[in-house]
Amino acid sequence: MRPGPDRARHLISLTDLSGEDLTELVERGCAVSAGAATSAGLRGRVVGVYFTRTSTRTRTAFSAAALRLGAGLISYGPGDLQVNTGETLHDTGRVLARMLDVLVIRTAGPPEEMAALAAQNRMPVINAMSADEHPTQALADLTTLRLRFGAITGLRVLYVGEGNNTAAALALALARFPGAELHLRTPPGYGLTERVTRQAKEYGGLVTERHDMDALPGEVDVVYTTRWQTTGTTKPDPHWRDTFAPFHVGQKLMDRYPDAFFMHDLPAHRGEEVAAEVLDGPRSIAFDQAENKMHSATAVLEWAVGA
């Protein structure tokens, strides 16, 4: 086990990244996607992957990236650690930091849980999704946009659906790029939190939000949606599907923007948040987006250990 740096590079929120860090991670993800050689910086190191919720893309992306970078891998499921028998997250983090070089974690809990694991300064902790934010999803999204359009500056994105952790991360990410616009259309009662909206505005980005499908922007480069039932959550309103129904992305909406591409963080439920003809259509880049999770994960792991 190598001794850690004076201050471990945690990625719990996109607000942990400087603008330079964010750009560096996106550019590195693009380079890896294009076939650039990866470093050997993780050879001989051990990456822990602790997921308390289901995952296909993110867990596979970080696992594959770690292995491709030469790291060893230990995976933990929701019932594997002693936190289930009462050990504190602080103590768990202190122990794991003496055995692991990086911890990638997904929960459905608040960011304070990850902050407790990150209270030590030996082992970087990477947020692979929490209840309030999905930072590595946003990095994959930015990488996808950069690869498709050549630049992120000035891009216009229409996001339709719940203002969940994916939407929060997208707002915090796009707000860093001059001229980029994010227009959210979220169901009533399911919008962005005040904290995210405030932080995005402090970054200087243009982030607008309405709770209906009226007054849509004139032109956009991307239409983005996500599943209506966010992983690991439930909705208290038994009639929530009626509230979400107007926020379906169908061919009619895509026809309004004939030059726009379609993005989805997956998994998708065809017939609910998106029509099959949109998700599987020629303008969908959702599966490129999924692949870019692995390229972004490579960049994040290298960055975390300073490789």
CORRA-V248344 format. One record per residue. OMEGA is omega in radians with two decimals (none if undefined). Layout:
BEGIN
omega
OMEGA
OMEGA
END
This chain:
BEGIN
omega
3.12
3.03
-3.10
3.09
3.11
3.11
-3.12
3.13
3.11
2.98
3.13
3.07
3.05
3.08
3.06
-3.08
2.95
3.07
3.12
3.10
-3.09
3.13
3.14
-3.13
3.12
-3.12
3.12
3.08
3.10
-3.13
3.11
3.10
-3.12
3.07
3.12
3.13
3.06
-3.11
3.03
-3.03
3.13
3.11
-3.11
3.12
-3.10
3.11
3.04
3.12
-3.03
-3.10
3.09
3.11
-3.11
3.10
2.99
-3.03
-3.00
-3.14
3.13
-3.13
-3.11
3.12
-3.14
-3.14
3.13
-3.13
3.12
3.11
3.07
-3.11
2.90
-3.02
3.00
-3.13
3.12
3.02
-3.05
-3.10
-2.96
-3.03
-3.06
2.99
3.13
3.12
3.03
3.08
-3.12
3.08
3.08
-3.13
3.11
3.13
-3.13
3.13
-3.11
-3.12
3.11
-3.08
-3.11
3.06
3.11
3.02
3.05
-3.00
3.01
3.05
2.95
-3.08
-3.11
-3.13
3.13
3.10
3.13
3.09
3.11
3.10
-3.11
-3.09
3.06
-3.08
-3.12
-2.97
3.05
3.08
-3.10
3.14
3.09
2.98
2.96
-3.06
-3.00
-3.04
3.11
-2.98
-3.11
3.01
3.13
3.10
3.06
3.12
-3.14
3.10
3.11
3.12
3.14
3.14
-3.07
-2.99
-3.13
3.12
3.10
3.12
3.07
-3.14
-3.14
-3.07
3.00
3.12
-3.10
3.12
-3.06
3.07
-2.99
-3.09
3.07
3.12
3.13
-3.13
3.13
3.12
-3.12
-3.14
-3.08
-3.11
-3.14
-3.00
-3.08
3.06
3.11
-3.13
3.03
3.13
-3.10
3.00
-3.03
3.12
3.10
-3.13
-3.10
-3.11
3.08
3.05
3.11
-3.12
-3.12
3.13
-3.14
-3.11
3.12
3.12
3.10
3.07
3.10
-3.09
3.08
3.11
3.11
-3.13
2.98
-3.13
3.04
3.14
3.09
3.04
3.11
3.13
-3.07
-3.13
3.04
3.10
-3.07
2.90
-3.01
2.99
3.12
-3.11
-3.09
-3.12
-3.08
-3.11
3.05
-3.10
3.01
-3.13
-3.08
-3.11
-3.12
-3.11
-3.05
-3.14
3.09
3.12
-3.08
-3.00
-3.13
-3.05
3.07
3.07
3.13
-3.10
3.14
3.12
3.14
3.10
3.09
-3.13
-2.99
-3.13
-3.07
3.02
-3.14
3.10
3.13
-3.10
3.12
0.10
-3.12
3.03
-3.14
-3.13
3.05
-3.08
-3.09
3.05
3.13
-3.10
3.08
-3.10
-3.09
-3.08
-3.05
-3.13
3.12
3.05
-3.08
-3.10
2.91
3.10
3.13
3.11
-3.10
3.02
3.13
3.13
3.09
3.10
3.08
-3.14
-3.11
3.13
3.10
-3.13
-3.07
-3.11
3.12
-3.10
none
END
